[in-house]
């Protein structure tokens, strides 16, 4: 009961914590902003530029519920505010939960809600890790025993369900307790090495250290794909596109999953795109771009970018922001291809200048979008 109450309290405090984090970020940068404004002689009290709280909510979820106006210096401009609140800061929020005595994490962007455990209806002949199905608010959700998935035994009929949404799927993961939220930089996430497990088998995407303990961030897409491979990328859908001509358009790919990186490369090659550079995260991709700029070979090596969102060192939103705010690269089409793409994430991607955004199962649509951008921007010239 105590664990259950802690979890529910964490859920109820989720948005409050996010608001506090926003305000902490504002306060942390406030002096820097004052100095910038003083140097540039920028005008305007906040009220004079008629910036509404509703506009802020496009940059920060639930910003309309925060008393941000009274927390800001009087001489801030619209651009200064969005410098603080916009996406592309290379940070994420991790929801920490426990299974037994071990701590694990999930990106808050994947979490819809947290509810107490409730009885589920078993499904005959289903995977051993599937507890069953249930229908809160008339939406059917599959419940997965996370302990079973990780080889840690079976969950007891208590605890919490973390209800998630990614790859257009609503799935509940059964956990013991929820401990809280941590805001971290992608640069501080340690990528597991091969001594832990091979890339094809690992369900850990990263590790963070908080308050003297290690929190393992799980690869929930792989967990679900291992249970039902039909939820993952299907290269076979490329064959439905029919016979295609070869293309030499240079495409840069940023994807940290070795398995998904290979599947994307294989799919693009099958679709006729042979001139590919694939990297393991946004930082590596940006290093390629930087080197090409220095060499004067950007047009020869990077005319289109495909990026995931969740990646160590530099995430896809940060990469998109860097590309779209640089005069030398702002016209390069950027496609965000991620399991996190939903309506909220699409708004974030659009605010950063992404040319297209797709959910990861849609590998056939990815090729179609690449085709459209190649034609639209005459990338083969």
C-alpha positions as CSV (number, residue, x, y, z in Angstrom):
1,X,0.0,0.0,0.0
2,X,2.9,2.4,0.8
3,X,4.5,1.8,-2.6
4,X,1.2,2.2,-4.3
5,X,0.6,5.6,-2.5
6,X,4.1,6.7,-3.3
7,X,3.5,5.9,-7.0
8,X,0.2,7.7,-7.1
9,X,1.7,10.7,-5.3
10,X,4.5,10.8,-7.9
11,X,1.9,10.7,-10.7
12,X,-0.1,13.5,-9.1
13,X,3.1,15.5,-8.7
14,X,4.4,14.8,-12.2
15,X,3.2,18.1,-13.7
16,X,4.1,20.1,-10.7
17,X,7.7,18.8,-10.9
18,X,7.9,19.6,-14.5
19,X,6.7,23.2,-13.8
20,X,9.3,23.5,-11.1
21,X,12.0,22.3,-13.5
22,X,10.9,24.9,-16.0
23,X,11.1,27.7,-13.4
24,X,14.5,26.4,-12.2
25,X,15.7,26.6,-15.8
26,X,14.4,30.2,-16.1
27,X,16.1,31.2,-12.8
28,X,19.4,29.5,-13.8
29,X,19.6,31.5,-17.0
30,X,18.2,34.7,-15.8
31,X,21.5,36.6,-15.3
32,X,22.7,35.5,-18.7
33,X,19.6,36.9,-20.3
34,X,19.9,40.2,-18.5
35,X,23.4,40.6,-19.8
36,X,22.4,39.7,-23.4
37,X,19.6,42.3,-23.2
38,X,21.8,44.9,-21.8
39,X,24.4,44.5,-24.6
40,X,21.8,44.5,-27.4
41,X,19.5,47.3,-26.0
42,X,16.5,45.1,-26.7
43,X,13.2,46.8,-25.6
44,X,9.9,45.7,-24.2
45,X,8.2,44.7,-21.0
46,X,6.6,41.3,-21.5
47,X,3.1,42.9,-21.6
48,X,4.1,45.3,-24.3
49,X,4.9,42.5,-26.8
50,X,1.5,40.9,-26.1
51,X,3.0,37.4,-25.6
52,X,0.1,35.2,-24.3
53,X,0.5,32.2,-22.0
54,X,-1.3,30.2,-24.7
55,X,1.6,30.9,-27.0
56,X,4.0,29.7,-24.3
57,X,2.1,26.4,-24.1
58,X,3.3,25.5,-27.6
59,X,6.8,25.4,-26.2
60,X,6.1,24.0,-22.7
61,X,3.3,21.6,-21.9
62,X,0.9,23.1,-19.4
63,X,2.7,26.5,-19.4
64,X,-0.7,28.2,-19.1
65,X,-0.9,26.8,-15.6
66,X,2.4,28.3,-14.5
67,X,2.7,31.8,-13.2
68,X,5.7,32.4,-15.5
69,X,5.0,36.1,-16.1
70,X,5.8,37.0,-12.5
71,X,9.0,35.0,-12.6
72,X,10.5,36.8,-15.6
73,X,12.5,40.0,-15.7
74,X,10.5,42.9,-17.1
75,X,12.8,43.5,-20.1
76,X,12.6,40.1,-21.7
77,X,11.6,39.8,-25.4
78,X,9.7,37.0,-27.1
79,X,12.9,35.5,-28.5
80,X,14.5,35.5,-25.1
81,X,11.6,33.6,-23.5
82,X,11.6,31.0,-26.3
83,X,15.4,30.6,-26.0
84,X,14.7,29.3,-22.5
85,X,11.5,27.3,-23.1
86,X,11.9,25.9,-26.6
87,X,13.0,22.4,-27.4
88,X,16.4,21.3,-28.6
89,X,18.1,21.8,-25.2
90,X,19.5,18.2,-25.3
91,X,17.8,17.3,-22.0
92,X,15.1,14.8,-21.1
93,X,13.1,13.8,-18.1
94,X,13.4,10.2,-16.8
95,X,10.7,8.6,-14.7
96,X,12.4,6.3,-12.2
97,X,10.5,3.2,-11.1
98,X,11.5,0.0,-9.3
99,X,11.3,-3.8,-9.8
100,X,12.3,-5.4,-6.6
101,X,15.4,-3.6,-5.3
102,X,16.5,-2.4,-8.8
103,X,15.9,1.0,-10.3
104,X,14.9,1.5,-13.9
105,X,13.9,4.5,-16.1
106,X,11.6,5.5,-18.9
107,X,11.5,8.8,-20.9
108,X,8.6,10.8,-19.5
109,X,7.7,11.7,-23.1
110,X,6.5,8.0,-23.5
111,X,4.3,8.1,-20.3
112,X,0.6,8.9,-20.6
113,X,-0.4,8.2,-17.0
114,X,0.3,6.0,-14.0
115,X,-2.5,4.1,-12.4
116,X,-2.8,1.5,-9.5
117,X,-2.7,-2.1,-10.5
118,X,-6.1,-3.5,-11.5
119,X,-7.2,-7.0,-12.5
120,X,-6.7,-7.8,-16.2
121,X,-8.3,-10.4,-18.5
122,X,-5.8,-13.1,-19.6
123,X,-5.5,-13.7,-23.4
124,X,-5.3,-17.3,-24.4
125,X,-2.0,-18.4,-26.1
126,X,-0.4,-15.0,-25.6
127,X,3.2,-14.4,-24.9
128,X,4.3,-15.3,-21.3
129,X,5.1,-11.7,-20.5
130,X,1.6,-10.5,-21.4
131,X,-0.5,-10.4,-18.3
132,X,-3.7,-9.6,-20.2
133,X,-5.8,-6.8,-21.4
134,X,-8.0,-4.2,-19.6
135,X,-10.1,-1.2,-20.7
136,X,-9.8,2.0,-18.6
137,X,-12.0,4.7,-20.2
138,X,-13.0,2.5,-23.1
139,X,-9.5,2.1,-24.5
140,X,-8.2,-1.4,-24.7
141,X,-4.6,-1.6,-23.3
142,X,-2.3,-4.6,-23.2
143,X,-0.6,-5.2,-19.8
144,X,3.0,-6.4,-19.8
145,X,4.7,-8.0,-16.9
146,X,8.0,-6.1,-16.9
147,X,9.6,-8.4,-14.3
148,X,8.9,-11.4,-16.6
149,X,10.4,-9.5,-19.6
150,X,13.7,-8.9,-17.7
151,X,13.9,-12.4,-16.3
152,X,13.3,-11.2,-12.7
153,X,10.4,-13.6,-11.9
154,X,6.7,-12.6,-12.1
155,X,4.9,-9.5,-10.9
156,X,2.6,-9.8,-7.9
157,X,-1.0,-8.6,-8.1
158,X,-0.2,-5.1,-6.7
159,X,2.0,-2.2,-7.6
160,X,1.4,0.2,-10.6
161,X,0.7,0.3,-14.3
162,X,2.8,2.8,-16.3
163,X,0.6,3.4,-19.3
164,X,2.7,4.4,-22.3
165,X,2.3,5.6,-25.9
166,X,4.9,5.0,-28.5
167,X,4.9,3.6,-32.1
168,X,1.2,4.4,-32.0
169,X,0.6,1.7,-29.3
170,X,-1.0,2.1,-25.9
171,X,0.7,-0.4,-23.5
172,X,0.8,-0.7,-19.7
173,X,4.0,-1.9,-18.0
174,X,3.5,-3.5,-14.6
175,X,6.0,-2.1,-12.0
176,X,6.4,-2.2,-8.3
177,X,6.7,1.5,-7.5
178,X,7.4,4.9,-9.0
179,X,10.1,6.9,-7.3
180,X,10.1,10.3,-9.1
181,X,11.4,12.3,-12.1
182,X,15.0,13.2,-12.9
183,X,16.0,15.8,-15.6
184,X,19.2,14.9,-17.2
185,X,21.3,15.8,-20.2
186,X,21.8,13.3,-22.9
187,X,25.5,13.8,-22.5
188,X,25.3,12.4,-18.9
189,X,23.7,9.1,-20.1
190,X,26.2,6.3,-20.2
191,X,25.7,3.9,-23.1
192,X,26.0,0.2,-22.0
193,X,29.0,-1.6,-23.5
194,X,29.3,-5.1,-24.8
195,X,30.3,-6.5,-21.4
196,X,26.6,-6.0,-20.3
197,X,25.0,-7.6,-23.4
198,X,25.3,-7.6,-27.2
199,X,23.5,-4.8,-29.0
200,X,21.0,-7.2,-30.6
201,X,20.0,-8.5,-27.2
202,X,20.2,-5.5,-24.9
203,X,17.1,-3.9,-23.5
204,X,19.1,-1.2,-21.8
205,X,19.6,2.0,-23.8
206,X,21.5,3.9,-21.1
207,X,22.5,4.3,-17.5
208,X,22.4,7.3,-15.3
209,X,23.7,7.8,-11.7
210,X,21.5,9.7,-9.3
211,X,21.8,10.0,-5.5
212,X,24.5,7.3,-5.4
213,X,22.5,4.7,-7.3
214,X,22.4,3.5,-10.9
215,X,19.2,3.8,-12.9
216,X,19.0,1.6,-16.1
217,X,17.0,3.2,-18.9
218,X,15.1,0.5,-20.7
219,X,14.5,0.1,-24.4
220,X,10.7,-0.3,-24.3
221,X,10.4,-0.5,-28.1
222,X,12.7,-3.5,-28.2
223,X,10.8,-5.1,-25.2
224,X,7.6,-4.8,-27.2
225,X,9.2,-5.9,-30.5
226,X,10.6,-9.0,-28.8
227,X,7.1,-9.9,-27.6
228,X,5.6,-9.2,-31.0
229,X,8.0,-8.6,-33.9
230,X,5.1,-7.2,-36.0
231,X,5.3,-4.0,-34.0
232,X,8.9,-3.3,-35.2
233,X,10.3,-2.1,-38.5
234,X,9.4,-4.3,-41.4
235,X,11.8,-4.0,-44.3
236,X,9.3,-6.2,-46.4
237,X,7.1,-3.2,-46.8
238,X,9.7,-1.6,-49.1
239,X,8.9,-4.3,-51.7
240,X,5.4,-3.0,-51.9
241,X,6.8,0.2,-53.4
242,X,7.6,-1.7,-56.6
243,X,10.6,-1.4,-58.9
244,X,12.7,1.7,-58.2
245,X,15.6,3.5,-59.8
246,X,18.9,4.0,-58.0
247,X,19.6,7.3,-56.4
248,X,23.0,8.9,-55.4
249,X,21.5,11.5,-53.1
250,X,23.7,11.6,-49.9
251,X,21.7,10.9,-46.8
252,X,23.0,11.3,-43.2
253,X,21.4,9.0,-40.6
254,X,21.5,9.4,-36.8
255,X,20.2,6.4,-34.9
256,X,21.7,4.9,-31.7
257,X,20.1,1.4,-31.9
258,X,22.5,-0.7,-33.9
259,X,19.6,-3.0,-34.9
260,X,17.4,-0.1,-36.1
261,X,20.3,1.7,-37.7
262,X,21.0,-1.4,-39.8
263,X,17.3,-1.8,-40.7
264,X,17.0,1.8,-41.8
265,X,20.1,1.5,-43.9
266,X,18.9,-1.8,-45.4
267,X,15.5,-0.3,-46.2
268,X,16.9,2.8,-47.9
269,X,19.3,0.7,-49.9
270,X,16.5,-1.6,-50.9
271,X,14.6,1.5,-52.0
272,X,17.5,2.7,-54.2
273,X,19.4,5.1,-51.9
274,X,23.0,3.8,-51.8
275,X,24.9,7.0,-50.7
276,X,24.4,6.8,-47.0
277,X,26.4,7.8,-43.9
278,X,25.0,6.3,-40.7
279,X,26.0,7.4,-37.2
280,X,25.2,6.3,-33.7
281,X,23.8,9.6,-32.3
282,X,23.2,13.2,-33.0
283,X,26.6,14.3,-31.9
284,X,28.3,11.9,-34.3
285,X,26.0,13.2,-37.1
286,X,26.8,16.8,-36.2
287,X,30.5,16.0,-36.3
288,X,30.1,14.8,-39.9
289,X,28.2,18.0,-40.8
290,X,30.9,20.1,-39.1
291,X,33.7,18.3,-40.9
292,X,32.0,18.6,-44.3
293,X,31.5,22.3,-43.7
294,X,35.2,22.8,-43.0
295,X,36.2,20.7,-46.0
296,X,33.7,22.4,-48.3
297,X,32.0,19.1,-49.1
298,X,28.6,19.5,-47.4
299,X,26.7,19.2,-50.7
300,X,28.6,16.1,-51.6
301,X,27.9,14.2,-48.4
302,X,24.8,15.6,-46.7
303,X,21.7,16.6,-48.6
304,X,19.1,15.0,-46.4
305,X,19.1,14.0,-42.7
306,X,17.1,11.3,-40.9
307,X,17.3,11.3,-37.1
308,X,15.9,9.6,-34.1
309,X,14.9,11.7,-31.1
310,X,16.2,9.6,-28.2
311,X,20.0,9.3,-28.4
312,X,22.9,9.6,-26.1
313,X,25.3,12.6,-26.3
314,X,22.9,14.6,-28.5
315,X,19.3,14.0,-29.2
316,X,17.4,14.5,-32.5
317,X,15.7,17.7,-31.4
318,X,19.0,19.3,-30.6
319,X,20.5,18.1,-33.9
320,X,17.5,19.6,-35.7
321,X,17.9,22.9,-33.9
322,X,21.6,23.1,-34.8
323,X,21.0,22.3,-38.4
324,X,18.1,24.7,-38.9
325,X,19.7,27.7,-37.1
326,X,22.9,27.5,-39.2
327,X,22.9,29.5,-42.5
328,X,25.1,26.8,-44.1
329,X,22.7,23.9,-43.3
330,X,19.2,25.4,-42.7
331,X,18.0,24.3,-46.2
332,X,19.0,20.6,-45.7
333,X,15.7,18.6,-45.1
334,X,15.5,17.0,-41.7
335,X,13.3,14.0,-41.2
336,X,12.6,13.0,-37.5
337,X,11.9,9.2,-37.5
338,X,11.1,8.1,-33.9
339,X,8.8,6.0,-31.8
340,X,8.1,9.2,-29.8
341,X,6.3,11.0,-32.7
342,X,2.8,11.9,-31.5
343,X,0.8,15.1,-31.8
344,X,2.7,16.8,-29.0
345,X,6.1,15.8,-30.3
346,X,5.1,16.9,-33.8
347,X,4.5,20.4,-32.5
348,X,7.9,20.4,-30.9
349,X,9.6,19.1,-34.1
350,X,7.8,21.7,-36.2
351,X,8.9,24.5,-33.8
352,X,12.5,23.4,-34.5
353,X,12.1,23.4,-38.3
354,X,11.8,19.6,-39.0
355,X,10.6,19.0,-42.6
356,X,8.9,15.7,-41.8
357,X,8.1,13.5,-38.8
358,X,7.2,9.9,-38.8
359,X,6.7,7.1,-36.3
360,X,9.2,4.3,-36.5
361,X,7.0,1.4,-37.7
362,X,6.3,3.5,-40.9
363,X,9.5,2.5,-42.8
364,X,7.6,2.4,-46.1
365,X,6.3,5.9,-45.5
366,X,9.8,7.0,-44.6
367,X,11.0,6.1,-48.1
368,X,8.0,7.9,-49.6
369,X,8.8,11.1,-47.6
370,X,12.5,10.9,-48.7
371,X,11.3,10.6,-52.3
372,X,9.0,13.6,-51.8
373,X,11.8,15.8,-50.3
374,X,14.2,14.7,-53.0
375,X,11.8,15.9,-55.7
376,X,10.7,19.0,-53.8
377,X,14.2,20.3,-53.2
378,X,15.8,18.9,-56.3
379,X,18.3,17.1,-54.2
380,X,19.6,15.0,-57.1
381,X,21.0,18.1,-58.8
